[in-house]
Amino acid sequence: MKIDQSLNTNFDKASVVTIGTFDGVHIGHQKIIKRLVQLAKEQGLKSVVFTFFPHPRMVLQKDADIKLINTIDEKALLLNKLEVDNLVVKKFTHEFSRLTALEFVRDILVNKLKTKHIIIGYDHHFGRNRNANINDLQEFGETYEFQVVEISAQEIDEVAVSSTKIRNALLNGDIETANAFLGYDFMITGNVIKGNGLGKQLEFPTANLYIEESYKLIPKNGVYVIKSYYKNKLLYGMMNIGTKPTVSEENKQSIEVHFFDFNNTLYDQKLQIDILHRLRDEQKFESIELLKSQLLQDQKEALAHLQNTNAQ
């Protein structure tokens, strides 16, 4: 899959396009994208997902503290798995938001992307102040010779899912619901940095994960069952998201991952962590010994969960 973050390239081949933020690339989005890819293959055209970054709400509503389910890299990974040919990430600015519907269709969809088919939801609005709708798009299609494929209300409502519902589930620690709506395991991706080494003293060595993208949504504090791949090897483990109240008074959030039966040093490695299940809330213990005892219990429960779900 080719990724274009500048929109400087004019496509040399006609395309089938869909437009949206697609945060989460959840099961509702996947229906649209699979249809996009299928139609492109049938017509011998390129499939294009046209998306925006930052999220429009981040730009147009300055107080909107929205966190996103996917980073750009994670979104690209998911779309690549769905066999999309091209991902176009348009930088969303106030200037871009002022484009008229005509300018957007003519200058971007037609002249840049060479759109022959556009797949869009029945309730899609676009252009300055979002004042154009699917009827306007169909009129533009007659002028510029492209077809509009409408995703009906019935088709969209069949999948009672939204990015907002998924964000809320994650913020409430409801990983099972989030993963069911996503159609895959929610992931966080970050670089391993040095910690204080306490995990090793507890005989639970941890990889401390630093997530560069401040807009990335982090689930509710607590202890989770996770999996990851390292050098093509599947690893299972558990992860703590929180402030480590037993050993720290900083009240600073950290993400620490402990892999079962694994002793390699992971500093400076980039890891994708898939979150499978939430074990418990983070809590403060009266002593290091009680913390270690709880970690042993967490490991026992995590392994039981993996066995019950046939993960191991």
Summary of the structure (lengths in Angstrom):
residues: 312
radius of gyration: 22.4
end to end distance: 31.9
largest distance: 73.5
contacts: 935
relative contact order: 0.12
helix: 35%
strand: 27%
